[in-house]
Amino acid sequence: MKKIITLFLVLMLVVGLLAGCGGNNNGIGGADQMDIVYYAYNAEPILNWDPSVMFSNGVIILNNVYETLLRFDPDTKEFEGILATDYSQSEDGLTWTFNLREGVKFHDGTDFNAEAVKFSIDRTIEMEKGASYIWSAVEKINVVNDYTVEFKLSYPAPLNLIASSPYAAFIMSPSAVQNNGDEWFEQANEAGTGPYKLESSSMGDEVILAKYDDYWNGWEGEHFDKAIVKKVSETSSRRQLIEKGEADITHNLPAEDVEALKNVQNVEVLSLPSFTNLFGFFNTEKAPLDNVKVRKALAYAFPYDDVVNYAAGGYAEQSRGAIPKGHWGRGDDLFQYSKDLDKAKSLLDEAGINQGELKLLLTYMSGDEAEKKAAELYKAELSKIGVELEIRAMPWESQWEMAMDTNAQNRQDILMMYWWPDTSSPYSWLYSLYHTEEDILFNLAYYYNEDFDEIIDNAYALSGEDLDASEQEFIRAQEILIKDSPSIFMFDKEDVWILNSSLKGFKPNPAYPLVVYFYDCYRK
C-alpha cells in the first residue's frame, strides 16, 4: 500500500509541475494541459534506445521518434507511404525500388535521403541484433540517386511488409551515429525523423517527448506538443489516473475494472482485435520438461476456458497454434488442447513422474492481472494431479534475464509471455519464438527442430511470390510445433484501451501493438 501511495504522489507531483499554477482540477485532461498527452503504461516504456537493436517495449516510443519507409494497415492490407512515397517490385520478386520523400529533416538537422536508408538498414543487418533477421533476404542496397533506393534480394520476400515493420526498419541519421558512435544511443539519445523528439528520459520509468518543429508533415491542425509515457505497473493506480482525468490512455486493466469504467463519465473503453497472444514456454532443456509426454501433460492440465473467461474477462479466445485469430497463417483446423486432468495424469504416469514429485516455477510479468490470474488458475489445477507450481511475478527484464541464463537449471520452468508481430507475417511468431538459436533471444522454450526450421524458412521465402501457398506451409509447420509441445498456446487477446473521452484521433493498429501515434491524436 505504501508503494502505491508513494507512486501516486510522485505522479501527482509530475502532473503538478507540468500544469504550473492554474487551479485546474482535471489534471492532464484539463484545459491547462490541452497540449500534453499522458500514456500510463504498465511496464518500462523503453529498454534500449538503439533503433537497430530495440525489440521490446520501446516499440511505443521509437515509433513516434523514428519512421519507416511504409506503414501497414492490416484491415485494408494496404501500405501507407511514410518516408517512401511509392515503391515497385520486379516480376521475379528480387528487386524492390523505393522512391523517397523529399524535404525531410532528421532531428539533428541533417537531410534524409537514399544514403540514410542504405546506412540505416545496412547497420541493422550488420549488427545482427534485435529483429535484424527480417532483412535476411537482402543481398545488396543500391543508392540510385538522392531519393531513390533499390533493394536486391537473394530470394523473393515481402519487402513491403519488412519495410513497414515496427522493429528494425527505422531510418536514422548517419551523421548522428558516425559522429557519436553506437554507445551514444545507450545514453538515451535518438536520431529520427519522427514528429516527436526526445526531451527527457528516466530509464525504466518515464519518457517525455516534445514535438519536432521541423517535422516534414507540419503542425497545422490539432496536435499535442508533448507526450508523456510513464510506467505505472499497479493496475489500481492506472485506473485511478484515468478516472481522475490525470492520464489520457492506458491498457491491460483487469476485466472487472474495464466493466466498471464503462459507466464512468469522461471515460471511453475501446475493445478491438489484436495480433497479441499469450504463451507459456517450457524450459525444454531441463528435465523432466525435456520429455514431450510431460509437456503434453502440462498442456492438458491448463484451464483454457476459465483463463479466457475469468483471467481475460472474456476479452480473449483460446489459441489454436502459434498464430493469433485474424492473422493470415492461422490454421482453423489445427489440434487444440482442452483441459483433461485424467489425460494429464496418465501422461505423467507414462513419463514416470510420481504423485507430488514434480515441482515447477512459473514466472509472469508483474502488473499484468490477466497473467496473474491465469497463473493462479493453473496452479490450482496442477495441484489436483500432484504437481506443485510456484508462481512468481517479476518485471519483464528480470524474468527475461532469468530465461537467458546459459545454465538451464537456473531458468524458470515455465515463462508466461505475450508475443506480437515484428512484421505482419506468421514468420514473426514461428521464427522468433521457435527457430533454432545459437544465442538465446526469444526462443525461450529452447526448441530445436531442423524440419520445422526448414519449412518456415521456405514458407517465408515463398510469401514474396505466393501468399496462399506460403500460408499452407506455415500451417504445416505448426502441426509439428503442436506435436512437440514446446509451449502452451494459451489465448489470443483483444486489445482493451481505456481513454479519457477528451482524447481524439486515436486509432490502434494491431500490426503496431501498444503504439499510440501521438501525432494523430488531439484533445477536444
Rosetta blueprint (number, residue, H / E / L):
1 M L
2 K H
3 K H
4 I H
5 I H
6 T H
7 L H
8 F H
9 L H
10 V H
11 L H
12 M H
13 L H
14 V H
15 V H
16 G H
17 L H
18 L H
19 A H
20 G L
21 C L
22 G L
23 G L
24 N L
25 N L
26 N L
27 G H
28 I H
29 G H
30 G L
31 A H
32 D H
33 Q H
34 M L
35 D L
36 I E
37 V E
38 Y E
39 Y E
40 A E
41 Y E
42 N L
43 A L
44 E L
45 P L
46 I L
47 L L
48 N L
49 W L
50 D L
51 P L
52 S L
53 V L
54 M L
55 F L
56 S L
57 N L
58 G L
59 V H
60 I H
61 I H
62 L H
63 N H
64 N H
65 V H
66 Y L
67 E L
68 T L
69 L L
70 L E
71 R E
72 F E
73 D E
74 P L
75 D L
76 T L
77 K L
78 E E
79 F E
80 E E
81 G E
82 I L
83 L L
84 A E
85 T E
86 D E
87 Y E
88 S E
89 Q E
90 S L
91 E L
92 D L
93 G L
94 L L
95 T E
96 W E
97 T E
98 F E
99 N E
100 L E
101 R L
102 E L
103 G L
104 V L
105 K E
106 F L
107 H L
108 D L
109 G L
110 T L
111 D E
112 F L
113 N L
114 A H
115 E H
116 A H
117 V H
118 K H
119 F H
120 S H
121 I H
122 D H
123 R H
124 T H
125 I H
126 E H
127 M H
128 E L
129 K L
130 G L
131 A L
132 S H
133 Y H
134 I H
135 W H
136 S L
137 A L
138 V E
139 E E
140 K E
141 I E
142 N E
143 V E
144 V E
145 N E
146 D L
147 Y L
148 T E
149 V E
150 E E
151 F E
152 K E
153 L E
154 S L
155 Y L
156 P L
157 A L
158 P L
159 L H
160 N H
161 L H
162 I H
163 A H
164 S L
165 S L
166 P L
167 Y L
168 A L
169 A L
170 F L
171 I L
172 M L
173 S L
174 P H
175 S H
176 A H
177 V H
178 Q H
179 N H
180 N H
181 G L
182 D L
183 E H
184 W H
185 F H
186 E H
187 Q L
188 A L
189 N L
190 E L
191 A L
192 G L
193 T L
194 G L
195 P L
196 Y E
197 K E
198 L E
199 E E
200 S E
201 S E
202 S E
203 M L
204 G L
205 D L
206 E E
207 V E
208 I E
209 L E
210 A E
211 K E
212 Y L
213 D L
214 D L
215 Y L
216 W L
217 N L
218 G L
219 W L
220 E L
221 G L
222 E L
223 H L
224 F L
225 D L
226 K E
227 A E
228 I E
229 V E
230 K E
231 K E
232 V L
233 S L
234 E L
235 T H
236 S H
237 S H
238 R H
239 R H
240 Q H
241 L H
242 I H
243 E H
244 K L
245 G L
246 E L
247 A L
248 D L
249 I E
250 T E
251 H E
252 N L
253 L L
254 P L
255 A H
256 E H
257 D H
258 V H
259 E H
260 A H
261 L H
262 K L
263 N L
264 V L
265 Q L
266 N L
267 V E
268 E E
269 V E
270 L E
271 S E
272 L E
273 P E
274 S E
275 F E
276 T E
277 N E
278 L E
279 F E
280 G E
281 F E
282 F E
283 N L
284 T L
285 E L
286 K L
287 A L
288 P L
289 L L
290 D L
291 N L
292 V H
293 K H
294 V H
295 R H
296 K H
297 A H
298 L H
299 A H
300 Y H
301 A L
302 F L
303 P L
304 Y H
305 D H
306 D H
307 V H
308 V H
309 N H
310 Y H
311 A H
312 A L
313 G L
314 G L
315 Y L
316 A E
317 E E
318 Q E
319 S L
320 R L
321 G L
322 A L
323 I L
324 P L
325 K L
326 G L
327 H L
328 W L
329 G L
330 R L
331 G L
332 D L
333 D L
334 L L
335 F L
336 Q L
337 Y L
338 S L
339 K L
340 D L
341 L H
342 D H
343 K H
344 A H
345 K H
346 S H
347 L H
348 L H
349 D H
350 E H
351 A L
352 G L
353 I L
354 N L
355 Q L
356 G L
357 E L
358 L L
359 K E
360 L E
361 L E
362 L E
363 T E
364 Y E
365 M E
366 S L
367 G L
368 D L
369 E H
370 A H
371 E H
372 K H
373 K H
374 A H
375 A H
376 E H
377 L H
378 Y H
379 K H
380 A H
381 E H
382 L H
383 S H
384 K L
385 I L
386 G L
387 V L
388 E E
389 L E
390 E E
391 I E
392 R E
393 A E
394 M E
395 P L
396 W H
397 E H
398 S H
399 Q H
400 W H
401 E H
402 M H
403 A H
404 M L
405 D L
406 T L
407 N L
408 A H
409 Q H
410 N H
411 R L
412 Q L
413 D L
414 I E
415 L E
416 M E
417 M E
418 Y E
419 W E
420 W L
421 P L
422 D L
423 T L
424 S L
425 S L
426 P H
427 Y H
428 S H
429 W H
430 L H
431 Y H
432 S H
433 L H
434 Y H
435 H L
436 T L
437 E L
438 E L
439 D L
440 I L
441 L L
442 F L
443 N L
444 L L
445 A L
446 Y L
447 Y L
448 Y L
449 N L
450 E H
451 D H
452 F H
453 D H
454 E H
455 I H
456 I H
457 D H
458 N H
459 A H
460 Y H
461 A H
462 L H
463 S L
464 G L
465 E L
466 D L
467 L H
468 D H
469 A H
470 S H
471 E H
472 Q H
473 E H
474 F H
475 I H
476 R H
477 A H
478 Q H
479 E H
480 I H
481 L H
482 I H
483 K H
484 D H
485 S L
486 P L
487 S E
488 I E
489 F E
490 M E
491 F E
492 D E
493 K E
494 E E
495 D E
496 V E
497 W E
498 I E
499 L E
500 N E
501 S L
502 S L
503 L E
504 K E
505 G L
506 F L
507 K L
508 P L
509 N L
510 P L
511 A L
512 Y L
513 P L
514 L L
515 V L
516 V L
517 Y L
518 F H
519 Y H
520 D H
521 C L
522 Y E
523 R E
524 K L
